[in-house]
Amino acid sequence: MRQLVWVDGLLCDGAAASVPALDHGLVVGDGVFESTKVIDGQPFAMTRHLARMDRSLAGLGLSPADHDLIRAGVTAVLEATAGMPLGKLRWWVTGGLGPLGSDRGGAGIPLRYHVAAAPISRRPDSTAVHVVPWTRNERAATAGLKTTSYADNVIGLAAAHRAGASEALLANTRGQLAEGTGSNVFVVIDGVVLTPSLASGALAGVTRDLVLEWVRASGMEVREADLPMTVLAEADEVFLTSSTRDVQAVHAIDARCLDPGPVTAAIAMIFQERAAERIDP
């Protein structure tokens, strides 16, 4: 399937040259991105994703994104891929042209905008995860930012795949549970739902935030907390959240097998019902 990409107002062949070699996002990873799912040709929770993008841009010292321009790119890509019942939408913004190093090119360099989408299959109801030896640095300048510098996640996810898992889980430098390479993690202990606090270095996932909001509104107890890695050996249930996973039970953590439990099932149902009410909650 030909992959179309929208770049600064133009639809391009994703396999053809469309980004300058001196784009600072390409040279040093100076940029941010967002990903969400597409449901019947419509992006889910677009407003929340745009707000998080601006927080990431501010964290890098870049100007806010042009939301209208991004929405125009999203519309162009989704119209060109009409008929996509379920897909993954990604847009990324880079610092524009820059020098061959960490310095930026000076004031007035315009940001560069990119949008792409591709169909995806419905994810399985449960999955296996692998704990990797590398850490998330909760004190890094980019902690909590969704930047295009994703090499740590690429390495971690590749290790998970070699272990027969779909996701890798990382501790932070304090030995606490942080997050997955592209997901947030929740555990259930004695009926209480817990997830690492953002102080762990975890990204403030849009799906994570919706789960916290909607589960609390349902009357279930869910808390953010500092969690030792040993919680993965003690939890009754574990599940992941992300824009394309929604709420996905974990049935194995390396050699430990778990039964996807009733709390995870209830939360998955709450999320499914609330998400169906509005495409942009």
N, C-alpha and C positions, 0 to 999 in steps of 0.2 A: 504494500500500500504506500503510495506517495505521501510523504509527510510535509504538509504545508506549514510554514512558519511566517508569522506577521512580524516584520522588522521595521520600526519607525514609519509606519503607514503603508507599507507595501507587503503583499503576500508573495512569499518566495518559496522555492523548493528547498526544503530543509537540508538536503544533501549538497546543495550548491553554496558557493561562497556568498555570505551576506553580512558578515561582521568584519570590521576592519581589524587587521592583525595587531594594531596598537590600541585596541579597546582595552581599557584598564581592567575590565572584568575578565578578559581573556588572559592578560599578562600576569595579573596578581590576584585575581578573584575578588576584585573590588566591586561588589554588587550584591543585590538581594533578590530573593525570588519567593513566589507563593505557588502552591499547588492546591487544587480542589477537585472535587468530582463534578462530572457533567451528568445531569439526569434529564433525559429526553431533550437534549439540546440546550439545557439551561445550567449555568454554573451555580453551585450551592454555596450559600453563605458568603457571597462576593463582598459585601460591605465589611464584614469582619476581617476578611483576608486583606482587603485594601488598607484597613486601619493598622493591622499588624505590619504590613509592608512599610508604612510610614514610620512606625516605631523602629524597625530594623534600619531604615535609611538614616533616621536621626542618630541611631547608635553608631553608624559609620561616619557621621558628619556630613552626609549628603542631604540635598534638599528634598522636600516631599515630592512624591510622585504625582504626575498629572493623571488623576483618576479618570477623567473623561477620555484621555488618549488611550489608557489601558482598556477601558470599556469598549472603545471603538475597535481596538485590536481583537478583543474577545469576541465581539459581534462578528467581525469579518472572518475569524477563524471558524467559529461555530456555524456560520452560514455556509462556509465552504465545505464543511464536513457534516452537512445536514443528514439527519437520520441516525445520529449517534445516540443510542438509547442509554448507554453507560460509558463514560469516558473519564480521562484524566486531563485536566486543563492546567497549564503551567504558564506563568508569566514572570519575566525577570527583567530587572532594571540594573544597568551598570553605570559606573562612573564616567563613561565616555572615553574619548581619546586621552591617553596619558603617556608618561615617559616609561622607560624600561627599568622600573623600580617602584618602590612603595610611595614615592612622592606623587602627588596628583599634578595635573597640568596647569593648575592655577584657576582663578575665578572665571566664571562665565562658560566653562566647558559644559555643554548640554549633556544631560543623561541620555542613555540609549534604551529603547524599549523593545521587548520581544514577547511574543505570545505564541503558544503552540498547544495542540490538543491531540489526543490519540485515544482510540477505544480501549477499554479494559474489560476483563471478564469479572463476573461476580466472585468475590473472594470466598474461600471456604469458611464455614461457621467457626472453625477453630484452627489453631496453628501451633507449630513448635518454635521455640526461641532458644538462642544460644548466648550464654554469657561470655563476653570477650574480655581479654586481659587489659585492654586499653581503657583510659579514663576520659571522662568529660571534665574539662577544667572550668569549674564553676566561678573562678575568679578571672577568667580571661576577658579581654576587652570586648570580645564578640559573644560572650555567654548570653544566651537567651535571644540572640539575633539569628534570623534565617538568612544567612549569607550564602553566596555561591561558592565559598571555600568549603567544599564538602568532602575533601579527600579522606578525612578520618572516617566518615560515614561509609564511603565507598569500600575502604579496607575492612571495616567491621562487618558490613553486609556480605562481602565476599566470604569472610570467615564463617559467617552464619550459614551461608549456602553450602559451603564445604561440609558443614556439620549436619546438613539435612534440615536446616531450619529456615524460616522465611524472614526472621528478624534477629538482630543482635541487641542485647541489653548491655548498658554501660554503667559502671559506677562512676562517681566523681572522685576528686582527689582526696576526699575525707573518707572514702570507703562506703559512701551511701549510694543507694539506688538513685539513678538519675533518669534515664530515658532509653528509648531505642534509637536506631539510626534515623528513623523516619516516623516514629510513633511515640506516644506517651504510654506509660504503664500504670496499671491500677492493681491493687491486691485486695482480697477480702479476707478478713480475720474475724472469726466469731460474729459474722454478719455485718461488721463495720467495713465500709469501703474506704480505702486509703490510696493516696497517690503522692509521689514526691512533690515537695514544695518547689516553687520556682527558684528558691535559693540554692537548690541542688545543682543548678545549671541547666535544668530541663527547659525546653522551649515551651512557651505558652501556646499549646496547640489549640486551634479553633475548635476541633471536636472535643478535646479535653475540657475547654471552657463550657461548651454546651452541655456536656455530660454533668459537670459540676452544677450548673444552673438548673437543668431539668430534673436531675435526680433529687436535688435538695427540694425542689418545688413539689416533688411527688411524696415527700415525707420520709424518704430513706436517708440514713446517716452516711455522709461522705465527707472526708476530711483531707486536707493537705497536711503533710507531715514530713519530718526528716526520717527516712527509713534506712536501716542498715541493710546490707546486701543479704544478710541471713534471713530476711523476711521472705525471700524467694523459696527457702526451704521450709518455711513455716506456714505460709499462706494456704487457706482452704481453696481459694480460687485466684486466678490471675487473668487479666485481660488487657488488650491493647486498644488504643484509640488512635485514629488518624483520619484524614479526609477521605481516603479510599478504602480503609478498613472499617470505618464507622466504629462499632464496638465488636471486637473479635476475641473470643475466648482463647486461652492458651491451654493446650492439652499436654505439653511437654516442655520442661526447662532442662535442656541437656538430658541427663539420665533420669530425671524425676518426671514421673507421669502424673497428670492431674485429670480429674473428671470435670469437664465444664459444668459449673454448678448453677443453682437456681438464682443466685443473686446476679450473676453475669447475664443470665437469660432474661431476667426482669429488666435490667438496665438496657440491654440491647433492644427490648421491646419498647421501653420508654423512648429511647432515642429514635427508633424507627417511626413511632407514632407522631412524635413532636416534629421530626424533620419533614414528615409528609404534609404538615400543616402549612409550611411556608418555605419557598425556595431560598429566601434570603432572611433567615431568622436573626 
